[in-house]
Amino acid sequence: MMKRLPGFLLIVALLAIWEISSAYEWIDPVSFPRVSRIFAAWESGLFGGEILEQITPSLWRIFCGFAIACAVSIPVGLLMGTNAFVYRLLEPITEFVRPIPSSAYIPVAILVLGIENEMKIFVIFLACLFPVLLNTYGGVRGVDPVLVDTGRTFGLSRLRALYLIILPAALPSILTGMRISLGIALIVSVVSEMITGNSGIGYFILDMQRIFRVPEMFAGIFTLGLLGYVINLVFLRAEAYFLRWRGVSNEM
């Protein structure tokens, strides 16, 4: 924690500048209310349950879409990395669909799935799919062939070599793709909730803006930042556990 102290101090300094600038009206205090007012609104919304009620559905959608994407993309990425036919079969459609922003699929998803959770989870799934898929494929292709040949020399079948050699060697790349996808999932969840939502933190932020409760709107934005930081921190801890055999810490 002490290693992160300079970063936290920078955040505190920026918030102090914001507080002073708004108090002395160097910036518009209506559009940018004092930080003390925002934190008062955040505390009221958090302990009053208004913000917590919106975080829960957002987290559920994020982790559902993320989990489905990982369940699909990791096996497919392993197949693309180990089987030339599967790679040639899926590479064109992957490169065609991948550049399209996930938010562009929202109108189509609304037509097919409606505006409820299924649509939001599907869009999050699409957003998370390709970072994990490409990092899995890249990790598999980056495995030293000597490791695989050595395993085959000791009598490992292709399946056991995949499980015991290729997957562990590709795991750092796979986890990197998963970490990227988590951040994207949070973004896409907020966008979908703002467009078609009646719940979730994205809907809360837009609703507060519509009724001009600006401190509550910023409280929702701050909650998003805190949520993203906590999710990333938890994932880093899990990544350090799964990659503990490397003996390399994520701490800087």
N, C-alpha and C positions, 0 to 999 in steps of 0.2 A: 504493500500500500504506500509506503514512503517513497518508492520510486515514482509513483504517479502523482505525488504531491505538487510538483511544479505545474502539471496540467490542470489540477483542480484549482490551484491558486490563480491561474490565468482565467479560468471560468469565473471565479469570484470577482476578480478585477473587472472583467467585462460587464458583469451584472451590476457592480458598483457604479461603473461609468453610466450604464443605462439608467440606474436609479437617480443619480444626480442630474443627468441630462433631462429626464422627464420632470423631476421636481422643480428645476429652474426653467422649464419650458424651452430648453435648447432644441428639443425635438417635440413633436406634437404629442401632448400627454393623453389625447383621446385615442389616437392610433397606437401609441406606445405608452401605455400606462406604467406607473411606477412598479418596479419589481416587487416591492413590498405588497402592493395591491394584488399582483398576480399570485404571489405565494399565499396570501390570505385566501384568495379564491381557490387555489389549489388545495390548501388544507381543508377548506370547507367542503369542496367537492369530493375529496378523498375520504374524509372521515364521515361525511354525510352520505356516502355511498353513490353519489351521482357519477363520479368518474370510474369507480370500481365496477359499476354496473356496465359500463361501456368497454372496459378493458377485457372483461371475461369473454364476450363473443368474438372480439378481435383475435385474442390469443388462440381460441379454439379453431377459428378459420385458418389462421396462419399455420398452426402445427398440423392440422388435417391435410391441407394442401401440400405442405412441406414433406410430411411423412409419405404421402402417396407418390409424390415426385421422386423421392429417394428410392422407394420400393420398385419403381419402374426404371429409373435412369441408371441405377448402379448395375443391375443385371444386364441391361442392354449395353451399357458402356463396356462391361467386361466381355460381352460377346463381340462387340465391334473391335475391341482391342486384340482379341485372340483368334477371330475367325474372319478371314479376308472376304469371304462371300457376304457375310452379314454386314461388314463395313461397306462394301460396294453397294449393297442393297439399300442401306439406310442413310448413307452419307449425303446423297443429293437432296432428299427430303429434309434432312436435318439442317443443312445449310440454307435451304429455301425458307423454312419456317423460322429458324432461329433469329434472323435480324428483325422480324416483325415485333414491335413492342407488344407486350402482353395486354396493355390497356386497349389496343386496337381490337382485341377479340371481345371486349365487353359488350358492344352492341349485338354481335352474333350470339354470344352466350346468353344475353337477355332474351333473345328471340327463342332460343332452344330450351333454356333452363329456368327462365323467369328471373325474378329479382331477389330470390331468397338465398339461403346459404349455399345451395348447390352451385349457383353461378359464381359466387365469390371464391369458393374453394377451387372450382375448376380453373379460374383465371390465375389464382395463386399457384396451383399445380403447374400450369404452363410456364409461369415465370420462373419457377424453381427447377424445372425439368432440365433445361439445356446447360446451365452452369455445372450441375452435378454430372450430367452425361458427358460433356466434353472433358471435364477434369478427370473423370474415371477413365475414359478412353486414353487421354494423354498420359495418365499415370501408368496404365497397363503397357502402353507402347514404350514407356521409358524404363521398364524393368530390364535389367541386364540379362540378355539371353543365356549367359553362362550360368546364372542361378537356376534357370529353368532346365537347362541341359544337365546340370549336376543332379537336380532332383529326379529327372527321368532316368539318369544313370543308376540311381539307387532304387529304381523300380516304382517310382510314383506314377500313378495313372494321370491322365490329363486333368481329370476332375480334382484329384487330390493336389496336384501341382498348382492348379488354379486357387484352391482354398489355402494351401500351406505356404505357397511361395509368391504367386502373382498378387493376390489380394493384399497380404500384409505389405508388400513392397509398394503397391499403388495407394495404400491407405492415406499417406500424407496428402496426395493430390486429391483424393476423394473427399477428405475432410475439408480441404480448402474450398472445393466446389460447394460443399454443404454450407460452409460459413458464409460464402458469397450469397447463396440462395436465401439464407435466413434474412439477410438485410433486404434483398429484393422482395421477399414475401411480405415484409412489414410495409414497404412502400406500396406495393400493389394492393394489399388489403385496405390501406387508407384510401387509395384512389377509388377502389370499387365501392367502399362505404360512402364516400362523398357523392358518387354518381347515383347509386341506387339504394343506399342504405336507410334503414330505420333504427339501426343500432350499431355500436362499435365506436371506437375512438375517432375515426375519420368523420363519421356522421356527427359526433358530438362537437368536433371543432367547427364544422361547417354550420351546424345549427346555432352555435353560440355567435358566429359571425353574422348570421342572418338576423338574429334578434338583438344584435349589437351589445352583447355581453363580452366586451373585448378582454377583460382580465381572465374570464373563464376560457375564452378561446386560446389565449396564450398559455393558460394552465394546461389545456389539452395538448398543445404543441410541446411544452416542457415534459409532459408525461410521456409523449412519444419518444423524445430523446432519451429519457431515463429508461424507458422500456427497451429500446434498442441497445443501450449500453449494458443493461442487465442480461439480456438474451445473449449478447456477444461474450460477456464475461463468463456466463455459465457454459457456453459452448467451448470457450478456450480451456476451461477446467476439464471438460469432458475430453477434449482433444489431447490435452497433456496426459490424461490417464491412458487413453488408447495408444498413445505414441510414447509411453514411458520407456519403452525399450530403446528409444534413440538416445536417451540421456540428455536431451536438449530442452531447456526451459523456454516457454513463451515469454517470460518476463524479460524486459529490456532494461 
